[in-house]
Amino acid sequence: MRMSAYVITAVLAAGLPSTAIAQSAPPAQVPAIVPGPIAGPVQSHWTVAGFVGSNFAGSSVADASTSFGGQVGYLWRGVVGGEVIADFAPSFNLNNAFLSENPRTNAYMGNAIFALPIGHSGQWQPYVSGGAGSISLRTVVINALIPTDTGVIVGTSTNDQFKFGWDVGGGLMGFHGLVGFRADARYYKASTTSQFQTTPSGAFTDALLTGLNFWRANIGVAVRW
């Protein structure tokens, strides 16, 4: 009987430390929740867009006028890349009594572009872009009033001028598969440096183009692949 008591006491003494350790062990830590990426894996891709829009605001625009153009770009992983934009305004509204008709204004820009892909396949792409290129102005200038027996003939001269310019803007591209849209607002400004001209109409057109600045808003169809 005494031997049995010794055995029970020894077993209890051996079990108590392990029970105490089990009771004092710290609770398992809950793993931290790490937010997932804004978009899933986005492949590098090309984009092409055609759009229509309007010129507005800026110190050089009298009234809004229609424009159209196109864009070709490449985005590495849907995030960073380059693009080329060509914009055309066939009737750019400028208030000037020496203009026989509204001039034509075109812009050709090479831009760096930065986008933020959103969605499981990056189908939403808000972006900003900016760069430099050329802005042109084609005018028909009234340069003489010639009296005749039947009235007065208005003499005109056509002149084309090009200047260095830059642009900056941003917008949103959205896609359903390969096809989607592109909406954009962009600011353009021509160089403020005047160039020597050999004709009065050239000097007049160069003066109009010097420092020319305006906004263009566009929306159109886009394709990516």
C-alpha positions in Angstrom: 0.0 0.0 0.0 2.8 2.4 0.9 4.6 1.5 -2.4 1.5 2.3 -4.4 1.3 5.7 -2.8 4.9 6.4 -3.7 4.2 5.4 -7.4 1.1 7.7 -7.6 3.0 10.6 -6.1 5.9 10.2 -8.5 3.5 10.1 -11.6 1.7 13.3 -10.4 5.0 15.0 -9.8 6.2 14.2 -13.3 3.0 15.3 -15.0 2.6 18.7 -13.2 5.5 20.6 -14.9 4.3 19.7 -18.4 0.7 20.7 -17.6 1.9 24.1 -16.2 4.0 24.7 -19.3 1.1 23.9 -21.5 -1.1 26.3 -19.6 1.4 29.1 -19.7 2.4 28.8 -23.4 1.6 32.0 -25.3 -1.3 31.9 -27.8 -0.4 31.4 -31.4 0.0 34.7 -33.3 -2.6 35.6 -35.9 -0.8 36.2 -39.3 -0.8 39.8 -40.5 -3.2 40.6 -43.3 -1.3 42.0 -46.2 -3.3 44.0 -48.8 -3.3 42.5 -52.2 -2.2 44.3 -55.4 -4.5 46.9 -57.1 -4.5 44.7 -60.2 -3.5 41.2 -61.0 -0.6 40.5 -63.3 -0.8 42.9 -66.2 1.0 42.1 -69.4 3.0 44.7 -71.3 0.8 45.9 -74.2 0.4 48.4 -77.0 -2.5 50.8 -77.2 -4.1 52.6 -80.2 -6.8 55.2 -80.0 -8.8 57.4 -82.3 -10.7 60.3 -80.7 -12.7 63.5 -81.3 -12.9 66.5 -79.0 -12.7 70.2 -78.5 -10.3 73.0 -78.0 -11.2 75.2 -75.0 -9.8 77.7 -72.5 -6.2 78.9 -72.6 -5.3 82.5 -73.3 -5.3 82.0 -77.1 -8.7 80.4 -77.8 -11.7 82.7 -78.6 -14.4 80.0 -78.7 -14.5 76.2 -78.5 -13.8 74.4 -81.8 -13.8 70.8 -82.9 -10.6 68.6 -83.0 -9.7 65.0 -83.8 -6.7 62.8 -83.6 -5.0 59.6 -82.7 -2.6 57.9 -80.3 -0.2 55.0 -80.4 1.5 53.9 -77.1 3.3 51.1 -75.3 2.9 50.3 -71.6 5.4 48.0 -69.8 3.4 45.9 -67.4 0.6 48.4 -67.9 2.4 51.0 -65.8 5.1 53.0 -67.7 5.9 53.6 -71.3 5.7 56.0 -74.2 3.2 57.3 -76.6 2.8 59.5 -79.8 -0.2 61.8 -80.1 -1.3 63.7 -83.2 -4.1 66.3 -82.8 -5.8 68.3 -85.5 -8.1 71.3 -85.3 -9.2 72.3 -88.8 -11.0 75.5 -87.7 -9.2 76.9 -84.6 -11.1 80.0 -83.4 -8.9 83.0 -83.0 -10.3 86.6 -82.9 -8.2 88.6 -85.3 -9.4 91.1 -87.9 -6.6 90.2 -90.3 -7.6 86.5 -90.6 -9.7 85.7 -93.6 -10.8 82.4 -91.9 -10.2 80.4 -88.8 -6.6 79.0 -88.9 -5.8 75.3 -88.7 -3.8 74.1 -85.7 -2.1 70.8 -85.4 0.0 69.3 -82.6 2.4 66.3 -82.8 3.8 65.1 -79.4 6.0 62.3 -78.1 5.2 61.7 -74.4 6.2 59.6 -71.5 3.1 58.0 -69.9 2.4 56.6 -66.4 -0.7 54.5 -65.7 -2.2 52.8 -62.6 -3.8 49.5 -63.6 -7.0 48.7 -61.6 -9.0 45.5 -61.7 -8.1 41.9 -62.0 -6.7 42.3 -65.5 -5.8 46.0 -65.3 -8.8 46.9 -67.4 -9.1 50.4 -65.8 -6.1 52.6 -66.4 -6.1 56.2 -65.1 -2.9 57.8 -66.4 -0.9 61.0 -66.8 1.4 61.8 -69.7 3.5 64.7 -71.0 6.3 65.5 -73.4 7.3 67.7 -76.3 7.0 68.0 -80.0 5.7 70.4 -82.6 2.7 72.8 -82.9 1.8 74.2 -86.3 -0.5 77.0 -87.4 -1.8 77.5 -91.0 -3.4 80.9 -91.6 -5.1 82.8 -94.5 -4.1 86.4 -93.9 -5.8 89.5 -95.4 -2.8 91.5 -96.8 -4.4 94.0 -99.3 -7.6 95.7 -100.3 -7.4 96.3 -104.1 -10.0 98.8 -105.5 -11.4 98.0 -108.9 -14.2 99.3 -111.2 -16.5 96.7 -109.8 -15.7 96.9 -106.1 -12.9 95.9 -103.8 -10.9 92.6 -104.1 -9.5 91.2 -100.9 -6.0 89.9 -101.3 -4.9 87.1 -99.0 -1.8 85.0 -98.3 -1.6 81.5 -96.9 1.2 80.8 -94.5 2.4 77.8 -92.4 4.5 78.1 -89.3 5.9 75.4 -86.9 7.2 75.8 -83.4 8.6 73.7 -80.7 5.9 72.9 -78.1 5.0 70.8 -75.1 2.0 69.1 -73.6 0.8 67.6 -70.3 -2.5 65.9 -69.4 -4.2 62.9 -68.2 -7.3 60.8 -68.3 -8.7 57.3 -68.2 -8.6 54.2 -70.4 -11.0 51.4 -69.9 -11.1 48.0 -71.6 -13.4 45.0 -72.0 -11.1 42.5 -73.4 -9.1 44.2 -76.3 -11.5 47.0 -77.0 -12.3 50.0 -74.8 -12.2 53.8 -74.6 -9.8 56.6 -73.9 -10.9 60.0 -72.4 -8.3 62.7 -72.1 -7.8 66.4 -71.2 -4.5 68.0 -72.3 -2.8 71.4 -72.2 -0.6 72.5 -75.1 1.8 75.5 -75.3 4.0 76.6 -78.2 7.5 78.2 -77.7 7.6 81.9 -76.9 10.7 82.4 -79.1 10.0 84.4 -82.3 11.6 83.4 -85.6 12.8 85.8 -88.3 10.4 85.9 -91.3 10.9 87.2 -94.8 7.2 88.1 -95.5 4.5 90.1 -93.7 2.1 87.1 -93.6 4.9 84.9 -92.2 5.7 87.5 -89.5 2.0 87.8 -88.7 1.5 84.0 -88.4 4.7 83.6 -86.4 3.4 86.2 -83.9 0.1 84.4 -83.6 1.8 81.1 -82.9 4.4 82.5 -80.5 3.3 81.4 -77.0 0.0 79.9 -78.3 -1.6 77.9 -75.6 -4.9 76.0 -75.2 -6.6 72.9 -73.8 -8.0 70.0 -75.7 -10.5 67.4 -74.3 -10.9 64.2 -76.3 -12.8 60.9 -76.1 -12.7 58.0 -78.4 -12.3 54.3 -79.1 -9.1 52.5 -77.9 -7.6 49.0 -78.6 -4.9 47.2 -76.7 -3.0 44.0 -77.5 
